[in-house]
Amino acid sequence: MSTFDDPFDADRKLSRTGCVCGQHRSAEEHDSAAPSLRCEPAPSEEKRYESVVASAVMREMFPNDIARRAFLKSVGASTALAAISQFFPIKTATEAFADAGAPEKKDLKVGFIPITCATPIIMAAPLGFYAKHGLNVEVVKTAGWAVIRDKTLNKEYDAAHMLAPMPIAISLGLGANAVPFTVPAIENINGQGITLAIKHKDKRDPKDWKGMKFAIPFDYSMHNYLLRYYLAENGLDPDTDVQLRSVPPPEMVANLRAENIDGFLAPDNICQRAIYDGVGFMHMLSKEIWDGHPCCTFAASREFIATSPNSFAALTRAIVDATAYASKAENRKEIAEAIAPANYINAPVTVLEQVLTGTYADGLGGVKTDAKRVDFDPFPWQSFAVWMLTQMKRWGQIKGDVDYKAVAEQVYLATDTAKLMTEMGLTPPATSYKSFSVMGRTFDPTKPEDYVNSFKIRKAS
Amino acid sequence: MTASLRLRAAILSVALFLAFIGIWHLATRGTGAVATMSPEYARLMGLTATQGKSVMPGPLDVGAKLWEHLKRPFYDNGPNDKGLGIQLGYSIARVGLGYLLAVIVAIPLGFLIGMSSLINKALDPFIQILKPISPLAWMPLALYTIKDSGLSAIFVIFICSVWPMLLNTAFGVAAVRKEWINVARTLEVGTIRRAFSVILPAAAPTILTGMRISIDIAWLVIVAAEMLVGGTGIGYFVWNEWNNLSITNVIIAILLIGFVGMLLDQILARFTHMVTFPE
């Protein structure tokens, strides 16, 4: 699907009636296509901006679609472009648009945790996405989630890589002082896995896992919620039947080798690393629990947005741009090589390649292929945030009533990112809520409270 | 006699070292059991899985890697990957700053406590409670209040090196022989002069012993502190290589930490020797 709208295509609508993204003839058609929407990079920056500007010009000149179509049909697209260019300098307007809003602060620091979830944040440095958007960004490796949170709250970092639920938790004041935080972009979707120690290779049924010890990276993580969800769906109470431990990712492989833990639901490259070192095997990809789940986000404080709106916009553009580049399968090998050195993730290239290309050793002697093992899609769906809030409620991290929608909309900046994406010539989805299913159970973002109550296994509140 | 003793000790040291390297080499040389696997699968796996290579590197691996690091100690590949020389420099600078602050605070305060039993009694409960706290326990509090990870690390060094110095200074000052103070009093020496020309020289060896203990502790703590806050320093290097499960680099870092720690200790030992006087 092309995200590069051609305003000179007579059969396309430019007005926002029918479907918001303008690619579908009706809202229904758009909705059915929404899950497959991906941001694919346009041929070149300039071309993309040109298209955006041209769209705007055409829209102004022909507010009525029928009139525009008639005009295009009668003179042809190329003649129309030439004609309009004569009295409206599209090229100049494009340049003006691209330059809009010089960043207030060019030298920025962005923190990251060395895992493949941070791919867009990391690769944007060596592959020049920050520079392209006029920024000089230093990406700083950080020791753990609590430290990255504190350093971002301290303003040592202007923005940071965070687990998807962290900005929500910080905004709500869970485990930290309440500071309004925002998520302008999701880093990755999928890309996690349940890895078990080799000795459990015959215990593939989770019902046999009673009494086992599992590691998760952080309490406020998708990993925690997904593992709890998976265990609970299989009849185990994650609070009483197994032990869940918060362990920093680098320690997981060492602990698995030392048999301190039986397995983990961890970010990649950690899962693949355990396999690479012959310590564990891949029980399942997180994708099999919920295909398309978010994992990590790109997060910034509201204060940063308020004080440096243009820097923030440029940063978000760079991340969205990098994410779009990472979403292309043919770029994945190049990315693996760019982010493997000690300055970035510091891991063997083979391991990163297996994660990013999706052709991987499963630890039991087989080679598996799943091109969507990890994927990249920047759009911060507010329904993701609502789902995370339901799980925080379910497991007792939040007590009392929650205004799901208000929190989600305050933290996950779907509207702003959609605007930025449109400006960049990409097509964001039309709505910021979508329904999805987790292990076959459909989640309706409009009825979060019913969803929480529908679970039998949950922490008694 | 002493020469021959020294020679024999040196021979024993070298023999112990060689025995250690030999055992290490033998222990890590072996290859474990290897499951048969298809070449396509093996290509995706690490050496431990494919060749049964030991997880622990042998002395030869470590030696080769160490040589690689020593050849270019000051490279800079960006904010997260710097040469060992630079990392050690950062750590030493942090220790130096925190330690200096501790000296500035601990020695005058120690003097006061040693000279006045009122202050001694008044401050005692605080010191007793604060002294046994692990310096790293301060880290979250420091990060939260100071709001700067570099300064927090320096603060942690400060807080861990202040106690031995403070207590030793107080003890040294209080233990100055009464006769000397009485002689000074008879000669009508003023308080300030008495402190500097009688008590300070008499207490100096004890004070320096405290300073020596402090620098050892400071160097122990900086590694852990840097592993926590990350960014730069030898502790960060250990963490970064641990992240990559590179035991070889971790061993090299351990060796260097030991070496630098010994140097710092020797410098303070030399100072202690200089101020020690025969009675």
Boltz contact constraints between the chains, C-beta under 6 A:
constraints:
  - contact:
      token1: [A, 114]
      token2: [B, 243]
      max_distance: 6.0
  - contact:
      token1: [A, 138]
      token2: [B, 79]
      max_distance: 6.0
  - contact:
      token1: [A, 140]
      token2: [B, 79]
      max_distance: 6.0
  - contact:
      token1: [A, 141]
      token2: [B, 80]
      max_distance: 6.0
  - contact:
      token1: [A, 142]
      token2: [B, 230]
      max_distance: 6.0
  - contact:
      token1: [A, 143]
      token2: [B, 230]
      max_distance: 6.0
  - contact:
      token1: [A, 143]
      token2: [B, 239]
      max_distance: 6.0
  - contact:
      token1: [A, 150]
      token2: [B, 143]
      max_distance: 6.0
  - contact:
      token1: [A, 151]
      token2: [B, 149]
      max_distance: 6.0
  - contact:
      token1: [A, 154]
      token2: [B, 147]
      max_distance: 6.0
  - contact:
      token1: [A, 250]
      token2: [B, 242]
      max_distance: 6.0
  - contact:
      token1: [A, 250]
      token2: [B, 243]
      max_distance: 6.0
  - contact:
      token1: [A, 276]
      token2: [B, 45]
      max_distance: 6.0
  - contact:
      token1: [A, 276]
      token2: [B, 46]
      max_distance: 6.0
  - contact:
      token1: [A, 277]
      token2: [B, 46]
      max_distance: 6.0
  - contact:
      token1: [A, 277]
      token2: [B, 48]
      max_distance: 6.0
  - contact:
      token1: [A, 278]
      token2: [B, 48]
      max_distance: 6.0
  - contact:
      token1: [A, 278]
      token2: [B, 49]
      max_distance: 6.0
  - contact:
      token1: [A, 342]
      token2: [B, 81]
      max_distance: 6.0
  - contact:
      token1: [A, 343]
      token2: [B, 77]
      max_distance: 6.0
  - contact:
      token1: [A, 343]
      token2: [B, 78]
      max_distance: 6.0
  - contact:
      token1: [A, 343]
      token2: [B, 80]
      max_distance: 6.0
  - contact:
      token1: [A, 343]
      token2: [B, 81]
      max_distance: 6.0
  - contact:
      token1: [A, 346]
      token2: [B, 240]
      max_distance: 6.0
  - contact:
      token1: [A, 346]
      token2: [B, 243]
      max_distance: 6.0
  - contact:
      token1: [A, 346]
      token2: [B, 244]
      max_distance: 6.0
  - contact:
      token1: [A, 347]
      token2: [B, 244]
      max_distance: 6.0
  - contact:
      token1: [A, 354]
      token2: [B, 44]
      max_distance: 6.0
  - contact:
      token1: [A, 361]
      token2: [B, 41]
      max_distance: 6.0
  - contact:
      token1: [A, 361]
      token2: [B, 44]
      max_distance: 6.0
  - contact:
      token1: [A, 361]
      token2: [B, 45]
      max_distance: 6.0
  - contact:
      token1: [A, 365]
      token2: [B, 37]
      max_distance: 6.0
  - contact:
      token1: [A, 365]
      token2: [B, 41]
      max_distance: 6.0
  - contact:
      token1: [A, 367]
      token2: [B, 40]
      max_distance: 6.0
  - contact:
      token1: [A, 367]
      token2: [B, 41]
      max_distance: 6.0
